[in-house]
Structure formats: structure tokens, C-alpha cells
Amino acid sequence: MKTLPHRQGQARLRILNADGTPAANTPVKIDQTGHQFMFGCGAFSFVDAMRPQTEERAAFLKERNDKWLHLFNYGTIPFYWGRYEPVQGKTARTETMAAAKHLREQGVAVKGHPLCWHTVCADWLMDYSNAEILKRQLGRITRDVTDYRGVVGLWDVINEVVIMPIFDKYDNAITRVCKEIGRIPLVREVFAAAKAADPGATLLINDFNTSISYEILIEGLLESGVPIDAIGIQSHQHQGYWGAEKVHEVLERYSRFGLPIHFTENTLISGELMPPHIVDLNDWQVDAWPSTPEGEARQAREIEEMYRILFEHPLVEAITSWDFCDDAWLHAPAGLIRTDNSIKPAYEALDRLIHGEWETHEQLTTDENGFVSFTGFRGRYTVSAAGGSADFALQQQLDRAVRLTPGK
């Protein structure tokens, strides 16, 4: 296994008994209980689970979500304006807030996706002038970011800006505004609104376009003072795995900004690949897209290689698998589980990395003064011994005393 100093920390603990005396020459168990790195996935099924369901469907979704929670510590929930507020003033707040709070209670960091996008936009906006559309867009951001403050800590503030002003599939309110005022002014406005609503939130720009056009846009935004906290890169690979060379090349180009990088929407297919002549993935419309044993083995190999490359890169903070289950976006077999909730080899491959190779568990013995030292992956930990247990967090360096609590 490669050494990963940017993912690991050095810990020196002094273990104290409940009465404050050193736990000398005592066997202790060190267990990592959470990662600092954000291993994520689309968490849309948690929102579904908050809607009225039959008893059978509720049990099915619970099984699915329990498998999700075993693997991930970071979830993306939907805020597409056209679905969140399909009728002006009538939102999906009840189930969305309940899902976000439930995820937070499970120790999961939550991201909202997206606050501004020309696709899945609210149709009722089309009744307004461009000036009024922008006003309402900024109002929507202020309303929702303020409302979810303390629950949703990350936001894809604006999605797919590179294509936004030239998008011609259908008329929509946001393309109208972006075409009139330009990409940089629009991004500046929406980021300012999000920052004002929650100064502590992590704000992302997100795009599927990894060409120099996205680099130029980011450069212009940063020069304009837009408070981008992380660069979001979509990696929908319905037409085949990028391959290690392209992954490294994309990382090298976007590292020049010195900002954290999030791979926000990662898909790898476990069935027949989409034909290479398709330009817009949404144009590939099929009724069924089956997963195959050969495809599942390929998907697992590709996911493991890609995750290793990304985890080893010091600027990558998060990776989000877009579909947890097959037959989601475009009916693609891009999930980590099948439609019946059975796990695929890709799920097992990630489990071996996240909760195996990249997770720290140690059996150690303190010295005569109660000290113990170890190197571990950054995140949350529990130390336990005969006298009880205690929790602590490991970042880059930790040198502290922890007191055991009996019965904990």
C-alpha cells in the first residue's frame, strides 16, 4: 500500500482512566469511525423515503438506504428548482429537510444540488422578464440556503455554466438571463447570494465540460473575486472509462488553481456502453439498459483504479458516485447496487477501499505512562480499553490526553 501522508495523521495519546490516572501497560483498541475525506453518493432515495410509502416499499427503501449508509459519509440531495418548486410557492421542503436532517443525524455531510441551472428549471419563471427572473433566482438562493443553514453545508451553486448561454435544446429562464448578462456576472451574483446566506458553507461551481473553456471560465471568475471554495468536475462515463491517463491529465490542469477538487458526479457503466457518436448523453433514450456479469466486473476494476488515483491526489477532497442504484438516470446500469438492492462487485470494491485499506484499526498497548502512538487515516476515532472508551478526532497531528468513560 502506498504511503499517503496527506490523508494520514500522527497521533500520540495519553490514555487516562476514569479517575484521571494513566492507564499504564494497558491493551487498547483504536478504531476509526469516520473519514475526513468525503466518500459520497447521490442520496435521492433518502428524500423518497420521507414521502408516504406502502409498508413494503418503506422496508425496501430502508434496506437500500442502510446499504448506502454503510459505505458513504457524504450525500447529495436534489434541489432542482423545477422539481423542488414546480408550482410557485409550493416546495418539496418537508421531505427534503427531513432527509437532510436524517443524513446529518447519521454523521453524513450533505450537499444540495443545484441552486441555479438552466435544466430542470421552474417553468413558471418564463412568465417574467429577465430582470425579474434574476431577482427571483437570487431570492430562491437566499431562501433555501438560509433555510437549510446548519443542515446542508455544501452547495453546487451553479451547474454547467460553460454551455448555459448557448444552450439550445429548449427555451428556459436561466439561459435567457445568462445570455443577456453573461456567464461571469451571473455566477458572481448567485455566489454572492449563497455566501451572504451562509458564510460558512462550501460553495462549488460544477460542470461536465472539462475542456479549456471551463478553465478559462474559472480563471475569469477568480479574477473577479467570486468566492469559489471548490471546483466540481462531473465524470459521467456512459461511453466508457476515461482511463488513468485522462484522469491524471484533468487533475493536473485543474490543480493549477490551487483549489480543492470534488469529483461531483461519477458514473461507470456495468452494461453495454453508450455509442461513441452520441454528443449529449441525454439523447440516448432506451427503455432498458441491463447490467451484465462481464460489465459488472469491468465496472469494479475501473472504479477501484479511478478512486485510487483520486484519493492519492492531495487536492481531491470528495468523490461522489452519482447513481447508487441501477436504472436511475437514463436507465443506465451505473449503480453500485442492482434494482433489487443486491450489491454489485463495484460496491464490494469500494467497501474494501473505504472500510478496509483506507481505514485504521489498531490493537496497541500503552507504555508505563499511559502513552500510545500510531499513524492513521484522518477522521473520527474511538479508543477503548477495559476501563471504558473515549472519542477523538485525528487531523494532521494529535498530541493529547483522553479520559476513558466507563460503560461507553
URVENVEN-V141067 format. One line per field, one symbol per residue. phi: phi as a letter, one per 20 degrees, with the letter a starting at -180 (. if undefined). burial: b if it has 9 or more other ideal C-beta (glycine too) atoms within 8 Angstrom, else e. A space follows every 50 residues. Layout:
phi=???
burial=???
This chain:
phi=.ffcgfddcddcddedfgenefefldfcddcfdaeffeecagdffffgfe egcfgfffffffffffffffedcbcddecggfdfcfdgnddefgffffff fffffenefcdecdebafeleffffffdffffgfgffffffgfffffegn dedccffbclfgegfdfcfafbfffgffffdnfffffgfffffffffbfe fedddcbeeeffffffffgffffenfefebeececfdfdpggngffgfff fffeffemegddeebdccedbfffgfffeegffedcebbfecgfffffgf ffffffffffffefefdbcdffdfcfmdfmmfedeecefemfedgfffff ffffdcfdcdbcdccfefdnebcadbffqeccdcbfepbbdbdddfbbbb ecdfdfme
burial=eeebeebbbbbbbbbbbbeeebbbebebbbbbeebebbbbbbbbbbbbbb eebeeeebebbbbbbebbbebbbbbbbbbbbbebbeeeeeebeebbbbbb bbbbeeebbbbbbbbbbbbebbeebeebebeebbebbbebbbebbbebbe bbbbbbbbbbbbebbebeeeebbbbbbbeeeebbebbbbbbbbbbebbee bebbbbbebbeeebbebbbbbbeeebebebbbbbbbbbbeebeeeebbeb bebbbebebbbbbbbbbbbbbeebeeebeebeebeeeebebbeebbbbbb bbbbbbbbbbbebebbbbbbbbbbbbbbebbbbbbbbbeebebbbbbbbb bbbbbeebbbeeebebbeebbbebebbbbbbbbbbebbbbebebeeebee ebbbbeee
